[in-house]
Amino acid sequence: MGILPALGTRAGKRTQFEMKKKEEDVRRKMIVVRMNEKEFTALEKLRASSTEKTVSNYLRKVALRRPVTIVYRNETADDFLNELIQLKRELHFIGHNLNQAVHKLHTLDRIPEFRTWIRQYETVHHQFLQKEDQIIARGNQIYQLWLQE
């Protein structure tokens, strides 16, 4: 089996863009390892948790004691992110209510309506401060967990 021609060239002709591997980089030695399904599944799971795209590259790095980059998911951080997303939604709605209240303030002509608005604003403002406290408390909890790791 020879070298396949590059796209857009005639068979057998080399282009200036073809790159040859250095003689020392050509891999001529082959090692065969037999595994059962369970072993291969375990190996593939290890490879999948790394950044290596092929089992060959993964095994080569492990065998030669080269560093293998492992993809790590921090479930605590994922949970924290989900909580922050939920709090963000709630804060968005509270902020929307505050904007409506301020808009209403600008259209008021009479004092009794103004007093009603202030009572409503105090309730919404209190809700906002509670959510803010929740965010700070949860952030501190996550920070303490990360410090322990």
Order of alpha helices (4+ residues) and beta strands (2+ residues): alpha-alpha-alpha-alpha
